[in-house]
Amino acid sequence: MRRTGGECVVEALRAEGVRHVFGIPGVHNLAIYDALLRQRDLVHVLARHEAGAAFMADGYARASGRPGVVLVTTGPAATNALTPLAESHAGSVPVVLIASDVASALVGRDVGALHAVPNQIDCFRPVARWAEAVSDAGDIPRTLAYAFERLRTGRPGPVVISIPNDFLAAPVATALPARSAGRRPPCHVEDVEAAARVLAGATRPLVIAGGGVVAAGAEATLVAVARRLGAPVVSTVGGRGVIDERDELFHAVLPDRRRTAPVLRAADVVLAVGTKLGHRHLEKLDVTLGPGQRCVHLDLDPSVPGRAWKADVALVGDAGAGLAALLAALGDGPAAAGWDRAWRAGVRADDGPRFTPEIAGLLASLRRALPDDGILVNDQTGLTYWAEWRYPVHAPRTFLYPAGSAVLGYAVPAAIGAKLARPERAVVAVAGDGGFLFSVNELATAVKYRLPIVFLVIDDGGYGAIRWLQDRLYGRSGETRLANPDFAALARAFGGRGERVEDPSRLGDALTRALAADGPTVLELRATIEPPWEMPEPA
């Protein structure tokens, strides 16, 4: 069939089962938008900034497990999406960015074409699993099909496709390739058997579960392996929800040093699954595996096992298939009996001196207001730093946190993506006053689509965590005070609801009212919440 390149893009997305795309039309990608306007299967969500569109796609992917798709036009519109893609890359989140480019005859020539960025695609290679510029209009369907194939068969993350605008507008004689049935590879049988032997001999086994378990949908199998071993479960931030955190086997979140470091030192065998054991987590622990401790590491990426800790057995493959094979290889048998439950309970109860009743009360209000499957979306602020460790998570894909890059401005657009992915679920986003204003423009998108999201703004009048660090590191602070608007009034100006919560003890009531609304609500809570990091007081 003869289609325009823009029609090829839309047809390829529809063939992959895409249902939502996020973006902003521009002069160079209008052929895609014309094709979108003439069909009903794909719903376009209009953002107010390309960074917001890409964060929406990230939140959509984390909440649903399906790729989030972003459409941007050439040059500055495309580069606006770089920061969100850096977070998606760090978090192994499947996002597909489709960008227009200057006309094919002008690509790479640096002759001052409208919106031109020389070698645009090269901007994305450091933050993408795969990035490709289309060099022939007939390759558009195959290139898109390959991008989705990469997401199905390899480590998730952003993929980027750049298409010259003349290819999008021109008629193309091409066929759409059939959707592939590719899947991620299983682990080698001999490696599984070696891992089972090591784990079966453990006295105090410990499981560290990462986001790869969630990506594989292998939460139940992970829990079954942990029960067979009698192993406490520590989750990474990306792996939160792999086990209901009310379960007695759940121990802590990896970077929570007070709770995690003692069990890591006591374990004789560590099974790490679907995690790269990133530096951000491990630097807080100050723990390395010592003599007599062994590590079995299962990950889809062959470069991951052994990167942080020496892997006695490296299992390379899909977390779901690998865990299922490991469970079968372990067979029936008694769970390990080396853990002192009372000791571990004492370790888990160590909140440290800085976890105040006020912070505990705010987290409890959030947890009570949200059902078990409700989604909490986090920005970077004092309360979310505590939530990263202490907010109880009961189900996978319900705790969205930009742990990979610790970026500001994530919560507002990511919550929009999450709500569109899971409209039946309650969604609450938490941001500080600084981070909220990074992406407050996307409140217009929430109003446009009448999305009943609650945006909780913790207003301390500044970049509070940075001010706290300045005081402790240098004994003084500056350039962190903010001149803020009336956030509740600002929400009403956008067409949403706004409410100031005067008493922290009334937060739960305010959340209940907001979750029952028929559109977005901004709740402003004025509070100063110090981060959980333990540092000496300034001299």
N, C-alpha and C positions, 0 to 999 in steps of 0.2 A: 504493500500500500504506500501511497504518497501522503506523507504528513509533514507538517512543519517540524522543525527541531523542537519548538516549544511543545507541540502536541506529543512528540516522542517522549519528552520528559514526563509529561502528565500520564501518558499511557504506561510508561515503565513503572512509575510510582504506584499506579493502580494495580498493575500486575503483581507487585510485591506486597500487596495488602495494606498499603499505607492509607490511613484514614484522615490524618490531620497533617497540615504543613503550616509552618510559621514563617512569616516574612514581611517584607515591605516591597511594593512594586517600584521600579525605577525605569528610566528611559531605555536601558539595555535589556531588561528581562521581561518586557511587556508581552512578548510572544508566548511566554510560559503563562502569564496571567490571563491572556486571551483564551488559551486552552482551558485554564481552570474555570473561567467564567461560563464555559459551554458544557460543563459536566456537573454531576451531582454527587459523585462518590467520594471525592476528596473535599474536606472542609478546610478552607484557608482561614488562619487566625492572624489578624493584622496587628503587628507590634508597633511600638512607637520609636524603637531604636533597634538596630541590628543586633547589638549585644543582648538586648532583651529577648529578641526572637530566638537567638541561639541558647540562652539560658532556659527559655521555655521548652525548647526541644530537649535539653538535658533533663529538666524536671519530668517531662513527659516520658522519656526513656526510662528514668529511674523508677518512676511509679508504675509503669506498665510492663517493662521488659521488652517493648518493641522499639525499633529505631525512631528517634525524633528527627524530623526533616526540616531543614531551613532553606529558604529561598532568598537570595540577596542579589543585588545588582553589582555593577563593576566597581573596583577601586576602593574608595573609602568605605562604601557599604560593606564590601567583603572584609576589609581589614578590621572593621568594627566588631566582627565576630571572632577575632583571634583570641581575645581573653576568655570568652566562654569555652572555646575549643581547647584552650590550654587546660582548663578544669576538667572537661570531658576526657581529655587524653590522660590526665593524671588519675582520674577515677575510673578509667576503662568503661566509659559510657558510650553506647552506640548512637552516634549522631551523624547524619548525612547532610553535608552542606553543598548546595548547588549554587554556584556563582556564575553570573555572566561575565564576559570579558570584552575588551575592545574587539573590533573586527579582526578576523583571522590574519589579514594582510598587515595589521599593525601590531600584532602581539610581539613583544620583546624589542620593538624598534625605538622606543623612547622618543617619539616625535611630537609629543604634546597632545595626544588624542584625549577626548573627553573622558574623565574619570580614570585615565590610565595609571596603573601601577606597574612599573617594569617587571616582567616575569612574575605576574601576580601569584601564580600557583606556588612559586618558591617560598612565599611568605608562610604557607600553611604546612609545609613538609615537617618542620620541627614539632608541630602539635597535632599531627594526624597519623593514624596507622597507615593510611595510603592516601596520596593526593595525586591527581592526574589532570592534565589539560587535554581536552578533546582536540584532535588535529584534523579530523574529518567528520563532516556532519553525519555521515552514515554510521559513525561509531557511537552515537549518543545512546541508543538502546543497549548496546553491548557493554558500554562503560558503566552505565547505571546498574545493569544486571550483575556485573562483576563486583561493584561496590557492595551490594547487598550480599553477594556470595561471600565476600571477605568477612562480613559481620557474622554470618552464620557459621563459618568454619574456623575462624581465627579468634584471637583475643579481641574483645570488643574495644571500641574507641571511635574517634571521629574519622570519617572518610570525606574527602573533599574533591569535588569535580568542578572544573572551570571550563565554560563553554563560550567561545566567541559569539558575540551577539548576532552576527550575520548568519551563523549556523542555526540559531534559534528561529530566525524569521524565514529562512529559505525552505522550500519543499524538499523533502528527503524521501527517496525510494528505499525503504528498508523494512525488514520484518522484525517484530519483537521476539527476542529469544525466549524459550520456555523457562519458567522459574526453576532454578536448580533445587535439588533435594539434598544439597551438601550438609554435612554435620561436622561437629568438632571431633577430632580423632580420639580413640580410646587409648588407655595406657597399655604398655607392653605387659604381657602376661607374666613374664619372669620378674619384672620389676614389682608387680603387684604381690607376687608370692614372697619376694624378699622383704617387702614392706610388712606383710602380714606376720612373717617370722619375728621381725624386730618388735612389732607392736604386741604380739602375743606374749612376749617375754617381759613386758613392762610391768613394773610394780606400781609406779605412779605416772601413768600416761596423762598427757595434757593435749587437748585439741585447740588449735588456733584457726578460726574460720573467717575467711575473707569474702570479699564481694564476688569472687569467682563462684562461690557456692550459690549465691543468689542468682547470678547470671545463668547458671546451669539449671536452676529450679530444683536443686538437690538438697533442700533444707531437711526434708524428712529422712533422707538417707544419711546425711551428716549426723543427725541426732541418733539414728539407729546405730551407727558406728560408735559414737560416744558412749551409748548405753552398753553396748557389747564390751567395750574396753573398760567401762567404769571411769571414764575420763572427764574431768571438768572441761567446760568449753569457755574459751576466751574469744571474743569476736573483735575484729577490726571495726573501725567506724563504718566502712563500707559494707561490712558483713553483719551489721546489727539486724536482728530479727531472724537470723538463721535458726535460732532457738528462742522460744518464748522465755523472756528473761525472768519469769516467775518460776521456771523449772529449776529444780534443785541442782541440776548439772551446770546451769549457767553460772559462771564465776564473775567475770568483769569484762570491761572494754580494754583492749590492749594498751592504749596510752595512759590508762589510769594507774599510775606507778604504785601507789600505796597498796592497791588490791592485786595488781598483776605481778609485780616483781617478785614477791615471796613465792608464789606458786611456780613461776618460771624457774627460780633457783632450785625448788624442791623436786621438780619433775625429772624423771629419768629418761623418758622418751617424749618428744614433742612431735605431734602430727599437725603440720601446717597445710591448709587446703585453700587454694584460690586466693592467695595473698602474696604480694611481693615483699612483705615485712618491711614496709617503707621506713626510711630514716626518720620521718616526722613522728612515727609511733615509737620507734626503738630508742631515739635519743632521750626521751623522757624516762625510759626505764633504767638506763645504765646497766643493762644485763646482757651478758653473752653466755652462750652455752659452754659450760666448763667440762673438764675431764669426767668421763663417766656418763655424760648426758648425750643422747643420740637424737637425731632429727630425721624424720621422714617428711619430704616436701612434695606435695602434689600441686601442679600448676599447668595450665595450658601453654604457657610461654616457656620454651626450653631454656631461655636465658635467666629465668627467675630462681629456680632451685640452686642453692649455693651462693647466691649473690650476697645475702645478709649473714646467714649462718651456714656452716658446712653441712651439706645434706648427706647423711649416711646412705639414704636411699632416695633417689630422685624419680618421681613419677611424673611423666609428661603426658598430658592429655586432658580431656574433658572432666571437670570435677564430678559431674553426675555419674558418668560411666566408671570413672576411677573409684569413687566411693562405693558404688554397687559391687564392683569386682572385689574390692578390698573387704567388704562385708561378707561376701560369699567365701573368700579365701580364709577369713578368720574362723568361719563356721561357729558351731555351738561351743560354749565353754564358759567358765566363770569369769566374771568381771574382776579386774585388778582390785586388790584390797589394801593397797599401801597408803591410800590417802586417809589422813585423820580428819574426819568430817567436822569435828568440833573446832579444830585448829583452822580449817579452811573457812568455816563460818565466821570465826573471829577476824580473819584477814578480810573477808568480804565486807564486814561491818565497819571497817576502818574508813571513816569519812574524812579524817584529817581535821585540823583545827579551823580551817577556813571555810568549811561547808556549814553555813549558818542556818538556823531555823527559818529565816526569811527566804533564803534561796530554796531550801527544801519545800517550803510552802508554795512558792511559785511553780516549781516543777510538778508538785502534786496537783495543783489546780489545773495545769495543762493536761496532765494525764487523766484526771477525772472527767474533764470536759470532752475529751476525745474518746470515741469507742476504740476497741482493740485494733480495728483496721483503719482508724483515722490516721491521716498523714501529717506529720510535723516537718515543716521545711525550715531550715536554719540558715541564718546569715552569720556574720561574725560579730558577737557582742558578748558581754559578760554572762548573761543567762544561757546563751547557746553554748559557750565554752563548758559550762557546767552540765548542760543537757547532753553534750557529746559523751559524757561519762556516766551521768546519773539519772537521766530520764529513762524510765523503764519502757522498753520496746517489746511488743508482743507478737509482731508479725513482720515478715520481710516486706521490703519496699514501702515501709511506713515512716522511715526516718531518713530524710534527705539532708545531707550535710556536705558542703564542698571541701572535704578534708584534703583533697589532693593539692589545691593551690591556696586554700584559705582566703578566697577572694571575697571582697565586699560587693554588695549589690546583687547577690545570688537569689535571696529568698523571694522577693516579690515576683519576678518573672518565672522562676522555677515552680512556685506554687500555682501559677496560672497553668503551666504545662501539666503539673500533676493533677489538677482538678479536671482539666479536659481529658486526660487519660483515664481517670477514675471518677466520673461525675457522681457516682453513688456514694462516694466516701467524703467524710468531713476533712477539710484541709485548713490548717493553721500555719501561718508563716510568722517567724519571730526574727526581728531585726533591731539593731540599735538605731539611734537617731542618725548617726553618720551613714551607715550602710543603707538605710531606708531611702535616703535622699540620693544615693547613687542610681537608683532605678525607680523612683517614685512615679516617673512618667508612665510606667506600665500599669499603674492603677487605672489609667484611661482604658486600657485593654480589658481589665477585669470588669469595669463598668459597662463597656460596650457589649460584652457577651453575658452580662448579668450573672457573674460567677460568684456564688456565696462563699467566698474565701474570707478568713479572718486574718488581718495583718496586725500583729501585736508589735508596737514600737516601744522599746525600752529607751526612755529619754533621760540621759544623764548630762545633757548639755555639752557633749564633747566626744572626742575619740577616747573613750574611757580607758580601754585596755592599754593604749599607747601612753596616755597620761600616767597610768599606774606604773608602767615600765620605766618611763622617764624618771619618775620620783625615786624608784628603787636603784636604778643604774647610775643616775647622775645627781640625785638629790634636788632636782628642780624639774619643772615641766613648762612647756610652752607650745604655742601653735596647735593646740588640741581643743581649744574652746570653740564652740559652734554657736552661731546665731540661727536659731531654729524657728520655723513657723509654728503656728497652732495646728498640730497634726490632725486633730479632729475636724477643725474648720477646713483644712486643706482637703480632707477626704470628701467633705460635703461639697466643696467647690468642684471636685471632679464628678460629682453626681452619686457618690457612695454614701455610706453611713459613717459617722465619726463619733467617738465617745471617749472622754477622758476618764480613766479609772483612778479615782482619788485615793482609794484605800486598797493596798495589795490584797487584803483578805477578801475583797469583793471581786477579784479577778475571775473566779470561777463563774459567778453569776453573769458577768459581762460577756464571757466566752459563750455561755449557754444562749444568751440573747442573740449574740452575733451569728452563731452557727445556725440559728433558726431564721435568719433574714433571707430575703430573696435576691440579694446582691452583696457586693463586697463591703466589709466593715473594717475601719481602722480603729484600733484601740490604743490609746496612748497611756502608758504607765510611766510616771516619773520615778525613777529609782536609780541608785548607783550600786552596781553589782561588780565587785572585784573578781577578776578571773581566778581560776583554780591553781594557777602556777605558784609553786612554792619558791620564794626567793628571800634572801635576808633583807631585813629592814635597812634603809639607808643609815649610814653612820651619822 
